[in-house]
Amino acid sequence: MNERGAAAGQSIVIAVDGTSGSGKSSTSRGVAAQLGLRYLDTGAMYRAMTWWMLAHDVDVFDAAAVAARVEEPVITSGTEPLAPAISLDGEDVAEEIRSEQVNAHVSPVATVPQVRARLIALQRAEIEQALAAGVGIVVEGRDIGTAVWPDADLKLYVTADPAARAARRALEEGGTDAAAVQASLESRDRIDSTQGGLAVPDGATHLDTTPYTLDQVIAQVVALVDESQKARSA
C-alpha cells in the first residue's frame, strides 16, 4: 500500500451505487488500486448465485424455489482491486458469471428477498473484515449506500447516458449490437429500480460519467475521497 493509500484508506468505506454500464466497476477498481483500498464487487456475488441456481436446475423465475436453496452455495469474493476474484463452492467462476445466460437471468434471482438478505450479510462481513484490519474498502453494486452500509464515509451514485452505457457494454462484449444491449440495460434498470435495490442513497454524490474518460472519473472520485477525509479530520 502506498503512503497516500495508507492515509486515505484508514477505516474508510466508499459506497458506489449506480446503473449497469455506467463505469462504476472500472471506477471502483481504479480508485481502490490508487488509494490502496480493498474492492468488493457485489454484483459478482449475485451473478454467482444465479450461476449456481442455473447449474442446479432451479427455476430462477420461481422465487420460492430460489429461496429454498439460497443457503447452499458457498460464495467467496476476492478483494484485490487489480485481480478481483469470485469462487463458487471452491471453483473460480469469474468467466462463467459473465455469460449471456447469467446476464439474462440475474435480475429475477437478485430480487428474491432471501437472496438479498444472505448476500448483504456476506457483503457486510467483508466490510467488517476490512475495517478490522485497518484497511478501507470500495464497495460497488446496487444498494450499497442504502442497505449494505448506509453509514459509508463517501456515497456515490454513478450513471451515464443510456446510449453511452450500451456502447461501452457492447465493446466489452466484443461488438454485441449496441441497440440490443441498450434495450437489455433499460429493462434491467426498470426491474432493479422497483425490486432490486437500485436507488440514490441519501447524501450520495451523483457522477454522470458520460463526457469523461475513465481516468478523469477516477480522479474526480479520488478528489472526493480527499475532501471527505479532510472533513472527517477537521
Phi, psi and omega in degrees: 000133179285167184298321180294319179298319181297321181285314185287328189271355184302109174056032179256141174242123177250119181260122182241106176256165176155181186274158178296140176080005182273353180096012185291327180291310180297319178297314182297317178297317181296318179295314180299316180295318182292324183262000179073036181255163169282166183221133179232120177264097183288333178298325178297329179292319177293324178293321179296319177299318179296315180300318180297315180299316179296318181294336180255020174058034175273133177288105186289348177269000177254098185302322181294321180293320178295314182300326183295338184240012188295336182275353187283316184294140174259107185251125181233126182253135170276149184240021176274116187298329181276348179212062181297141184226157175214129179235152183230116183053038177085000182248137177292124181235024183302324180279316183299324185286351178262010182287160178296328178299316178290318177309320185282345187236357185291325183299311179297328178290317184293340181272354179287121185306321182292327176295312181298317181299315182292315184288326176297321177298318178295320181293318177297323179297321178295318179296315181297323178295319179296315181295321179296330179274359181074024181241135177284171183211141172258123182241125183234148180168223186254318187230040186290309182280352180257317186242319185286309183214076183299340181265023179304145181292328177220129178244132179236146172234111189256128178224174173201162177303137183307320180294321179293319178299316181295319180296318179295314182294321179297321178294318178299325184268013173081038174092020175302148181303120186295324180296318178293321178296318180298318179298320179294317180296318181292324177295317179294322178302317181297317180294313184292329181290330182263330186228344191250015172090002180284108181203157178277117180293149174301132177080006182283146172271127181273124176244117174263110187274359187310310186272004189245153170282166179301315181299323179293320179293316178301318180297321178297318182291318178301320177297321178294322177297316178301317179296319180296317180293322178296320180294323180294324185271353182290000000 
